[in-house]
């Protein structure tokens, strides 16, 4: 929760700066993709978007409005003022009361809002804080808050002295400063903010001048421009870690050679490749499969989709799951008669397509029946009714879709070979 407010933010927010075009100027290269990213972020639980009307300029806020307006309940949009863009794409301080008033109204208009949840006053140079009084611009924001145009105020790119000064003028609900592996000069400031209930989160600083490329095992050559990417959050404000950096460390320490995962992780892989470089480690080979879809849409743990526990409860055999997954997403037929060794020998990433693979529980049931029909007595003896021998098992298994001991007795009437 932001201190002094009723605003509760989820652990991960979305930084909208890179939605604009190259050098944070003009429209995005793919506006439809930008809209899709915003909608997907909110659908996955993001309830905090960080933006500014000088991104673009105007473009990013207009894109947010196009994608999300009318805004879902609980979505918090935090914007910044204090700079404007020159015709040469430069970043120019804009801290006079008149400039700040224009900036707030620009944000309101392009976001389609009557009041802004949080406005951060951005001061200092474009790349680092600098000492100096922030009283005049901050009081200008306080006046706009009194007019009902701003609900809460924060500060950005500030020194500890400026934070202390700001807190004597108005309530400050957040501080936004650069802090990462390369910039650790704010350790004392972080401790001071944590003592006041204002906690930071940590980002991995991407090398924006180093293009990212790899050959994906399924998607082929992949290229990402880190200038169009936001520095990813790797540690939350509560001190807990997101998976990206720990995963790269684990893979490096454990000598992982191949990573196969869903295509929704492609952009994460781009960031992790730079993390491996920062660790001085060679990245593993990556392959990104198309997502599996079912009747309710993309299958995911967030949707409570069909999982291993439910499969076990439904009598699905492990061999059936392996047989289906080994071929799902390819044009190859699912063969319940193939052993794990045969499936492994025939496994080829080149056979996986880019189109989403469709999972149908009825298909799994059919494969399961095929597996049960082939299971040897030794594999199932401990699951059968007491006294049922090998001959009885081989007699009834062609009629079974699952192994269920009570049903074998009730429906088949077979309990012992000598009956």
C-alpha positions as CSV (number, residue, x, y, z in Angstrom):
1,X,0.0,0.0,0.0
2,X,1.3,3.5,-0.8
3,X,2.0,5.2,2.5
4,X,-0.8,7.6,3.6
5,X,-3.2,6.4,0.9
6,X,-5.8,3.6,0.4
7,X,-4.0,2.5,-2.8
8,X,-2.8,-1.1,-2.8
9,X,-0.4,-2.0,-5.6
10,X,0.4,-5.6,-6.7
11,X,4.0,-6.6,-6.5
12,X,4.7,-6.1,-10.2
13,X,3.9,-3.0,-12.2
14,X,4.4,-2.0,-15.9
15,X,6.7,0.7,-17.1
16,X,5.2,2.2,-20.3
17,X,8.2,4.3,-21.5
18,X,9.2,1.8,-24.2
19,X,5.7,1.7,-25.7
20,X,6.8,4.8,-27.8
21,X,9.0,4.6,-30.8
22,X,12.7,4.5,-31.0
23,X,14.4,7.0,-28.6
24,X,11.0,7.2,-26.8
25,X,9.8,9.3,-29.7
26,X,6.7,9.0,-31.9
27,X,4.4,6.0,-32.2
28,X,5.4,2.4,-31.6
29,X,6.6,0.3,-34.4
30,X,3.7,-2.0,-33.9
31,X,0.7,-0.2,-32.3
32,X,-1.5,-3.3,-32.2
33,X,1.2,-5.2,-30.3
34,X,1.6,-2.3,-27.9
35,X,-2.2,-2.4,-27.2
36,X,-2.0,-6.2,-26.8
37,X,0.9,-6.0,-24.3
38,X,-1.0,-3.5,-22.1
39,X,-4.1,-5.5,-22.1
40,X,-2.2,-8.7,-21.3
41,X,-0.3,-7.0,-18.5
42,X,-3.6,-6.0,-16.8
43,X,-5.1,-9.4,-17.4
44,X,-2.2,-11.0,-15.7
45,X,-2.7,-8.9,-12.5
46,X,-0.7,-5.7,-13.1
47,X,-2.6,-2.9,-11.4
48,X,0.1,-0.2,-11.6
49,X,1.2,1.5,-14.8
50,X,4.1,4.1,-14.8
51,X,4.0,6.6,-17.6
52,X,4.5,10.2,-18.6
53,X,3.0,12.4,-21.3
54,X,6.5,13.4,-22.4
55,X,7.0,9.8,-23.6
56,X,6.4,10.1,-27.3
57,X,5.5,12.9,-26.5
58,X,1.8,12.1,-25.8
59,X,2.0,8.8,-27.7
60,X,2.4,6.5,-24.7
61,X,-0.6,7.9,-22.8
62,X,-2.7,7.8,-25.9
63,X,-1.8,4.2,-26.3
64,X,-2.7,3.4,-22.7
65,X,-6.1,5.1,-23.2
66,X,-6.8,3.2,-26.4
67,X,-5.9,-0.1,-24.8
68,X,-7.5,0.2,-21.4
69,X,-10.1,3.0,-21.2
70,X,-12.5,2.9,-19.5
71,X,-10.0,1.8,-16.9
72,X,-10.7,-1.3,-14.8
73,X,-11.4,-0.7,-11.1
74,X,-8.2,-0.8,-9.1
75,X,-5.8,0.2,-11.9
76,X,-3.5,2.9,-10.7
77,X,-1.8,5.1,-13.3
78,X,1.3,7.0,-12.0
79,X,2.7,9.7,-14.3
80,X,5.6,12.2,-14.2
81,X,6.0,15.8,-15.0
82,X,9.0,18.1,-15.0
83,X,10.4,17.6,-18.5
84,X,9.3,18.2,-22.0
85,X,10.7,17.0,-25.4
86,X,12.5,19.2,-27.9
87,X,12.0,19.0,-31.7
88,X,15.4,17.3,-31.8
89,X,14.2,14.6,-29.3
90,X,16.1,16.2,-26.4
91,X,14.9,16.1,-22.8
92,X,14.3,19.7,-21.6
93,X,13.5,20.6,-17.9
94,X,10.0,22.1,-17.6
95,X,9.6,23.0,-14.0
96,X,7.9,26.4,-14.0
97,X,4.3,26.5,-12.6
98,X,3.0,27.3,-16.1
99,X,4.8,24.3,-17.6
100,X,3.7,21.9,-14.9
101,X,0.1,23.0,-15.2
102,X,0.2,22.4,-19.0
103,X,1.9,19.0,-18.3
104,X,-0.8,17.9,-15.8
105,X,-3.6,18.9,-18.2
106,X,-1.8,17.1,-21.1
107,X,-1.7,13.9,-19.0
108,X,-5.4,14.3,-18.0
109,X,-6.5,14.8,-21.6
110,X,-4.4,12.0,-23.2
111,X,-5.2,9.5,-20.5
112,X,-8.9,10.4,-20.5
113,X,-9.0,11.2,-16.8
114,X,-10.5,13.8,-14.5
115,X,-7.9,13.4,-11.9
116,X,-4.4,11.7,-11.8
117,X,-3.8,9.0,-9.1
118,X,-0.2,9.9,-8.5
119,X,2.0,12.5,-10.2
120,X,5.8,12.3,-9.6
121,X,7.8,15.5,-9.9
122,X,10.9,14.7,-12.0
123,X,13.9,17.0,-11.3
124,X,17.6,16.9,-11.7
125,X,19.4,16.2,-15.0
126,X,18.0,13.7,-17.5
127,X,20.3,11.0,-16.2
128,X,21.0,11.7,-12.5
129,X,19.9,13.8,-9.6
130,X,21.4,17.1,-8.8
131,X,21.1,19.2,-5.6
132,X,18.9,22.3,-5.5
133,X,15.6,23.4,-4.1
134,X,12.5,21.9,-5.4
135,X,10.1,24.1,-3.4
136,X,8.7,26.1,-6.3
137,X,7.7,23.3,-8.6
138,X,6.5,21.1,-5.8
139,X,4.2,23.9,-4.5
140,X,2.8,24.2,-8.0
141,X,1.8,20.6,-7.9
142,X,0.3,21.0,-4.4
143,X,-1.9,23.8,-5.8
144,X,-3.0,21.5,-8.6
145,X,-3.8,18.8,-6.0
146,X,-5.9,21.3,-4.1
147,X,-7.8,22.0,-7.4
148,X,-8.7,18.2,-7.5
149,X,-6.5,17.5,-10.5
150,X,-4.0,15.3,-8.6
151,X,-4.8,12.9,-5.8
152,X,-1.2,12.1,-4.6
153,X,2.3,13.4,-5.2
154,X,5.6,11.7,-5.5
155,X,9.1,12.7,-6.5
156,X,11.6,11.3,-9.0
157,X,15.3,11.5,-9.6
158,X,15.9,13.2,-6.3
159,X,18.6,13.5,-3.6
160,X,18.0,12.7,0.0
161,X,18.0,16.4,0.9
162,X,15.3,17.0,-1.7
163,X,13.2,14.2,-0.2
164,X,13.5,15.8,3.2
165,X,12.5,19.2,1.8
166,X,9.6,17.7,-0.2
167,X,8.2,16.0,3.0
168,X,8.1,19.4,4.7
169,X,5.9,20.8,1.9
170,X,3.4,17.9,1.3
171,X,2.9,14.3,1.8
172,X,5.1,12.2,-0.5
173,X,3.7,8.8,-1.3
174,X,6.5,7.4,-3.5
175,X,10.1,8.0,-4.6
176,X,11.3,7.0,-8.1
177,X,15.0,6.9,-8.5
178,X,17.3,4.7,-10.6
179,X,18.9,1.9,-8.6
180,X,20.4,-1.3,-10.0
181,X,23.6,-3.4,-10.1
182,X,25.5,-0.5,-11.8
183,X,24.0,2.3,-9.7
184,X,24.3,1.6,-5.9
185,X,24.9,5.1,-4.6
186,X,21.5,5.3,-3.0
187,X,21.9,2.6,-0.4
188,X,21.6,5.1,2.4
189,X,18.6,6.7,0.8
190,X,16.9,3.3,0.5
191,X,17.4,2.6,4.2
192,X,16.0,6.0,5.0
193,X,12.9,5.5,2.8
194,X,12.3,2.0,4.2
195,X,12.3,3.5,7.7
196,X,9.5,5.8,6.5
197,X,7.5,3.0,4.8
198,X,8.6,3.9,1.3
199,X,10.1,0.7,-0.1
200,X,12.0,0.4,-3.4
201,X,12.1,-2.4,-6.0
202,X,15.2,-3.4,-7.9
203,X,15.7,-3.6,-11.7
204,X,18.3,-5.2,-13.9
205,X,20.0,-2.5,-16.0
206,X,19.9,-3.6,-19.6
207,X,22.8,-2.6,-21.9
208,X,20.8,-0.6,-24.4
209,X,23.6,-0.3,-26.9
210,X,24.1,-4.1,-27.2
211,X,21.6,-5.7,-29.6
212,X,20.2,-9.0,-28.4
213,X,20.0,-12.0,-30.7
214,X,19.8,-15.8,-30.5
215,X,18.7,-18.7,-32.7
216,X,15.5,-20.2,-31.1
217,X,15.1,-23.9,-31.4
218,X,11.5,-23.5,-32.6
219,X,11.1,-19.8,-33.7
220,X,14.4,-19.5,-35.5
221,X,16.5,-16.3,-35.4
222,X,15.3,-13.8,-32.8
223,X,16.4,-10.1,-32.5
224,X,15.5,-7.6,-29.8
225,X,16.5,-4.0,-29.5
226,X,17.1,-3.3,-25.8
227,X,16.4,0.4,-26.4
228,X,12.8,-0.6,-26.9
229,X,12.8,-2.7,-23.6
230,X,12.2,-1.6,-20.0
231,X,14.8,-2.6,-17.4
232,X,13.1,-5.6,-15.8
233,X,12.2,-5.7,-12.1
234,X,14.2,-8.5,-10.5
235,X,13.4,-7.9,-6.8
236,X,10.2,-6.6,-5.3
237,X,9.8,-3.9,-2.7
238,X,9.2,-6.6,0.0
239,X,12.6,-8.1,-0.7
240,X,11.3,-11.2,-2.5
241,X,12.8,-12.1,-5.9
242,X,11.1,-12.5,-9.2
243,X,12.2,-15.6,-11.1
244,X,14.3,-14.0,-13.9
245,X,17.7,-13.3,-12.3
246,X,17.6,-16.3,-9.8
247,X,16.7,-18.5,-12.7
248,X,19.6,-17.3,-14.8
249,X,22.0,-17.8,-11.8
250,X,20.6,-21.4,-11.2
251,X,20.9,-22.3,-14.9
252,X,24.5,-21.0,-14.9
253,X,25.5,-22.8,-11.7
254,X,23.8,-26.1,-12.7
255,X,25.2,-26.1,-16.2
256,X,21.7,-26.2,-17.8
257,X,22.2,-26.6,-21.6
258,X,18.7,-26.3,-22.9
259,X,15.6,-24.4,-21.8
260,X,12.2,-25.2,-23.5
261,X,9.3,-23.0,-22.4
262,X,6.2,-21.1,-23.7
263,X,6.4,-18.4,-26.3
264,X,5.1,-15.9,-23.7
265,X,8.7,-15.9,-22.3
266,X,10.4,-14.8,-25.4
267,X,10.9,-11.2,-24.2
268,X,12.1,-12.6,-20.8
269,X,14.7,-14.6,-22.6
270,X,16.0,-11.5,-24.3
271,X,16.5,-9.9,-20.9
272,X,18.0,-13.1,-19.4
273,X,20.6,-13.3,-22.2
274,X,22.1,-10.0,-20.9
275,X,21.9,-11.4,-17.4
276,X,23.9,-14.4,-18.4
277,X,26.5,-12.0,-20.0
278,X,26.6,-10.0,-16.7
279,X,27.3,-13.3,-14.9
280,X,30.1,-14.1,-17.3
281,X,28.2,-17.3,-18.3
282,X,27.2,-18.6,-21.7
283,X,23.4,-18.8,-22.0
284,X,21.7,-22.1,-22.6
285,X,20.0,-23.0,-25.9
286,X,16.4,-21.6,-25.9
287,X,13.3,-22.9,-27.6
288,X,9.9,-21.3,-27.2
289,X,6.8,-23.4,-27.9
290,X,3.4,-22.1,-29.0
291,X,1.1,-21.9,-26.0
292,X,-1.4,-24.7,-25.4
293,X,-5.0,-23.6,-25.7
294,X,-8.2,-25.3,-24.4
295,X,-11.9,-24.5,-24.4
296,X,-11.4,-21.7,-21.9
297,X,-8.5,-20.1,-23.8
298,X,-4.8,-20.3,-23.1
299,X,-4.0,-22.9,-20.4
300,X,-2.2,-21.5,-17.4
301,X,-1.8,-22.0,-13.7
302,X,-3.6,-18.7,-13.2
303,X,-6.8,-20.1,-14.8
304,X,-6.8,-23.2,-12.5
305,X,-6.5,-25.4,-15.6
306,X,-6.3,-29.1,-15.8
307,X,-3.3,-30.2,-13.8
308,X,-1.4,-33.4,-12.8
309,X,-3.4,-33.8,-9.5
310,X,-6.7,-33.8,-11.4
311,X,-5.3,-36.1,-14.1
312,X,-4.2,-38.6,-11.4
313,X,-7.6,-38.4,-9.8
314,X,-9.2,-39.1,-13.2
315,X,-7.2,-42.2,-13.7
316,X,-4.9,-40.8,-16.4
317,X,-1.7,-42.8,-16.6
318,X,1.7,-41.1,-16.7
319,X,2.5,-42.8,-20.1
320,X,-0.6,-41.2,-21.6
321,X,0.5,-37.7,-20.6
322,X,4.0,-38.3,-21.9
323,X,2.7,-39.7,-25.2
324,X,0.4,-36.7,-25.8
325,X,2.8,-34.0,-24.8
326,X,5.6,-35.4,-26.9
327,X,3.5,-34.8,-30.0
328,X,1.2,-31.9,-29.1
329,X,2.1,-29.0,-31.3
330,X,3.4,-31.2,-34.1
331,X,1.8,-32.8,-37.1
332,X,2.9,-36.2,-35.9
333,X,0.2,-38.6,-34.7
334,X,0.0,-39.5,-31.0
335,X,1.0,-43.1,-30.6
336,X,0.2,-44.6,-27.2
337,X,2.3,-47.7,-28.1
338,X,5.6,-45.9,-28.2
339,X,8.0,-46.3,-25.3
340,X,9.7,-43.3,-23.6
341,X,12.9,-44.3,-25.3
342,X,11.2,-44.4,-28.7
343,X,9.6,-41.0,-28.1
344,X,12.9,-39.5,-27.0
345,X,14.7,-40.9,-30.2
346,X,12.0,-39.3,-32.4
347,X,11.8,-36.0,-30.6
348,X,12.8,-33.0,-32.9
349,X,12.1,-29.4,-32.1
350,X,12.0,-28.6,-35.8
351,X,8.7,-30.5,-36.0
352,X,6.9,-28.1,-33.6
353,X,4.9,-25.4,-35.3
354,X,4.2,-21.8,-34.4
355,X,0.4,-22.1,-34.2
356,X,-1.1,-22.6,-30.7
357,X,-1.5,-26.3,-29.9
358,X,-5.1,-27.3,-28.8
359,X,-5.5,-29.6,-25.8
360,X,-8.7,-31.6,-25.6
361,X,-9.4,-33.8,-22.6
362,X,-11.2,-36.2,-24.8
363,X,-8.0,-36.8,-26.8
364,X,-6.1,-37.5,-23.5
365,X,-8.8,-40.0,-22.5
366,X,-8.4,-41.8,-25.9
367,X,-4.7,-41.9,-25.5
368,X,-5.1,-43.2,-22.0
369,X,-7.3,-46.0,-23.1
370,X,-4.6,-47.0,-25.7
371,X,-2.0,-47.0,-23.0
372,X,-4.1,-49.1,-20.6
373,X,-4.7,-51.7,-23.4
374,X,-1.0,-52.2,-23.6
375,X,0.1,-52.2,-20.0
376,X,1.7,-55.4,-18.8
377,X,0.5,-57.2,-15.7
378,X,3.7,-56.4,-13.8
379,X,3.0,-52.7,-14.3
380,X,-0.5,-52.8,-12.8
381,X,-0.6,-55.8,-10.5
382,X,-0.5,-53.6,-7.3
383,X,-3.6,-51.7,-8.6
384,X,-5.8,-54.7,-9.4
385,X,-8.3,-56.4,-7.1
386,X,-6.8,-59.0,-4.8
387,X,-6.6,-62.3,-6.5
388,X,-6.7,-61.0,-10.1
389,X,-4.0,-62.7,-12.1
390,X,-2.2,-62.0,-15.3
391,X,-4.6,-64.0,-17.5
392,X,-7.7,-62.1,-16.1
393,X,-5.9,-58.8,-16.6
394,X,-5.0,-59.6,-20.3
395,X,-8.6,-60.6,-20.8
396,X,-10.3,-57.5,-19.6
397,X,-7.7,-54.7,-20.4
398,X,-9.0,-54.2,-24.1
399,X,-12.3,-53.1,-22.6
400,X,-10.8,-50.5,-20.1
401,X,-10.2,-46.8,-20.3
402,X,-8.8,-46.6,-16.8
403,X,-7.5,-48.8,-14.0
404,X,-10.0,-48.7,-11.2
405,X,-10.0,-51.8,-8.9
406,X,-13.6,-51.5,-7.6
407,X,-14.9,-50.9,-11.1
408,X,-13.1,-54.0,-12.3
409,X,-15.0,-56.1,-9.8
410,X,-18.4,-54.4,-10.1
411,X,-18.5,-54.0,-13.9
412,X,-16.4,-57.0,-15.1
413,X,-17.4,-59.4,-12.4
414,X,-13.8,-60.7,-12.4
415,X,-11.9,-61.0,-9.2
416,X,-9.8,-64.2,-9.5
417,X,-8.4,-66.3,-12.4
418,X,-9.9,-69.4,-10.9
419,X,-13.5,-68.2,-10.6
